[in-house]
Amino acid sequence: MASTAGGGHAPTASEYISHHLGHLSTGHQEKMIDFSILNIDTIFWSIAMGVVGCFFMWKAARRATAGVPGRFQAMVEILVEMVEDQSKSIVHGDRRFIAPVALTVFVWVALMNALDFLPVDLFGQLFTWLGLSDVIPYHRVVPTADLNGTLGMALGVLALVFYYNIKIKGLGGWIHEWFAAPFGPWMAPFNVLLNLIEYVARTVSLAMRLWGNMYAGELIFLLIALLGSMATIFGFVGHVIAGSVWAIFHILIVVLQAFIFMMLTLVYIGQAHEAH
């Protein structure tokens, strides 16, 4: 955004970065955990990218033909086959719902990550031109650069893991596994503690891995934008070169992080199909 808390003066580097890392939220978060506060920008762009992903998948299904596929259909078919092959090698059981879930996760996360390619000051300038800078003082576009967003997705994966544990093993079998695995029923308290730690660690690491990579990428784009603000030839050339190189490299990060999140989702669901 163009304005800062400091008034009409040009923002310093720290003010610029701090401002761009602020969320349009329902309140100021003062505690580490506060479920009463919602980051509106994260919710909006998460839903928007989900709708966009569903639209493109729907268009691909509508336009699918038995003949020679076009480029769009060929790309979607390659993606579907890749996800199906991965799910087949990891999940040993009924995959009629799991493979589509993995495909949805990959497309959704990739689209949310790809929002990082938008210019960092795009919406700040847009809201200023529309006279909305006072109404929307902060706005972050990338939902996966918000730990709340990635942790929400990780909790969704955890819910799927619980569902498949109960579906495959039965509620009694799953509870028995909590108390009996991995050391046997005579070590029940330690088994429960270890299983609890395992579920918590997997969920937190799944969220932190995606968030950490996208947050770091966002910071680098902000630093490159600051380089462009230098009123020198070095600043301008460095901004163009560094921005181009990082954007090209970031394409790999965007796709790779979506793939890793999808693969870990499949791994965790696949483990729910296995008995200790």
N, C-alpha and C positions, 0 to 999 in steps of 0.2 A: 504494500500500500504506500501511497505517497506521503501521507501524514503520519506523524509520530506523536507520542505523548509529550514531547518536548515543545510543541507549538509549531510555529511557522518556519523555524530554522531547518537547514538541511540536516537530515539524520546522520549521525555517526555510524560507523560500520556495525558496532554492537547494537545500536538502536534499530538499524535496518534489519539485521538478522533476527533480533528478538521480536520485532513487529511481524515479520513474515512467518515466524513460528507460533504466532498466536492463533487461537481458534475462535470462530464465531460460535459461542456457547451460550447456554441459558444462565450461566453464573460464573463467578470466579472460583476456581478450585483451590482451596487452601489445605485440604487433606490429601494424603496419598490415594485414598480410596473414597470416592464420593459418588454414589449411584444416582444422586438427585440432579447432577449436572450432565447435560447432553451437549456434545459437540455437533452442532447443526450441520456444519459444512461436511464433516465426515459422514454423517448419516445421509445427507443429500447425494453426495457423489458416489457413495456405495450403492445406493438404490439406483441412481442414474446409470451406472456402469452395469449393474445387474440387468436392467431393462434393455440396454444396448446389446449386451451379450445374448440375451434371450431373443431379441429381434433378429440378430444375424444368424443364429442357429435356426430360427424359424424360417428365415429367407432361404437358407441353404437346404432345409428339408423340402420347402415348397418348390424350389428350382431344380431339385435332383432329377437327373435323367439316367436312363439305362445306357445311353450312347456315350460318345466321347465327352467327358466332363469339361466344363470351362475352368478357368483358372481359380475362380472362387470355390466352385464345387470340389476341385481337386485339392485345394488347400484344406478344406474342411474334412474331406475324406482321409487325407494324410493324418490330420490331427486326431480324428476319431479312431483310426487304426492304431495310432501310437498309444492312445489312452487305453484302448481295448487290450493291446499286447501287454502293457504294463500291469493292468488289473488282472489279466489272466495268469501272469507269472507270480503275482504276489498273493492274490486272494483265491483260495481254493474252496469254492462253493458257488452259490447262486450269485451271479454278478449282474443280473438284470437291472438292479437299482444302483449298484455300486459304481459300475463304469460310467453311467450318466452323471452321477454325483462327482466323480473325479474330473470328467470333462467340464462340468459346470464350474468346479473350483478353479481349474486351470484358466479357462476363458475369463472368468470374473476377476481373478487376481491379476492376470496379465493386463486386462483393460484398466484396472485401478492403478497398477504400477505405471502404465503408459501415460497417465495424466501428468507424470513428472516431466514430460517433454514440452508441456505448455510453458511459455515464457513466465518467469517468476513474478513479473509485475503486470501481467495481462489483466487480471481481474481488479487489481488495485486501480489501474488507470481507467478501466471500464466503469467501475463504481464511482470514481471521481467525475468522469464525464457525465454520468447519469445523475449526479448530485446525491449519491447514496453513501458517500464515504462516512458520514456521521451515523447512518443507520447500520452499515456493515463495516465497522472499523477494522475487523480482522477476517481473513478468509484463507484457509489452507485447502488446497485442491486434492492432494494425494491422500486417500483414506488409509493406505497401508503405511504411511509415514506417521500415523497416529497409533500409539500403542493400544488405545481403546478399541480401535477398529480391528487390529490384528488379533487382540486378545478375544474379542467377540467372535471372530471366525474360529479361533482355536477352541473356544468353549462349544461352538457348534459341532466341531469335529469330535470333541469329547462326548457330547450328547449322542452322536452317531455310534461311537465306540460302546457306550453303555447299552444302547439299543441292540446292537448286534451281539454283544455278550449275553444279554438276556434272551434274545431270539434264538441263538445257536445253542446255548448251554442251559437255558431255563433259569428262572430266578433263583431256584434252590442251588443249581449247579454253580452259578456265578458267585453266590454268597459263600458256598463251600470252598470255591477257589480262593476267595479272599482270606479265609482262615487256614486253608490247608497247603497253599502253594506260596513259596517254593520249598519250604523246609519241613513240611508235614504238619499234621494237626497238633502235635505236642508243642509246636512253636507258634501257636495261633497269634499271640499279641505281636510278635515280630513280623509275621506274615502280613497282618493287617497294616502295620506301620510301613512296611516296605512297599506293599501294593499302593497305599495312599501316596507315598512319596513318588512312586513311578508315574502315577496318573498326573499328579501335580507338575512334576518335572517335565513330562512330555508336553503338557498343555502350555506351560510357560515358555519352554524352549521353542515350541512351534510358533508362538506369537512373537517372541523376542527376535528370532532369526530373521523373519520377514521385515519386522519393524526396523531393526538395526540397519539392515542393508538399505532400505528405502529412505530412512531418516538421514543416513550418511550421504546418500546420493543427493538428497534435497539440499543439504548443507553445502555440498560442493557446487551445486548450481548457483546458490546464493553468493558464494565466494567469487565465482566467475562473473556474476552480475556486478559485484562490487569492483572487480578488476576493470570492467567496461566503463565505470564511472570516473576513472582516472582520466584527466584531461590531457593525455599525452598519446603519442603514437604508439608507445609501448603498451599502454593500457588498452587501446582499441585493438591493436593486432593480437595482443595476448588474449583479450576477451574472445575474439573471433576464433582463434586457433584452439585455445583451451576449451571453449564452448563446443566447438565442432568435434574435437577428439573425445571429450567426455560424453557427448550425446551419442556418438557412435558406440563407444564402450558400454554406455548405459543400456543400449538395446539388449546386449547380452545379459546384463543384470536383471532387466525387466522380465525377460523370458525365463531365465534360469531360476529366479526366485519363485515365479509362478509354477514352474516344473517341480521344484523342490517341495513346495507346499502341497502340491497334488500328490507327489510320491509319498510324502510322510503321512498324508491322509490315508492313502491306500495301505501303507504299512501298518498303521495303527488299527485300521478296520480289519486288515488281514490277520493281525494278532488276536483279534476278538474271535476269529474262527478256529483258533487253535487252543487245545486244552493242555494244561500243564501236566 
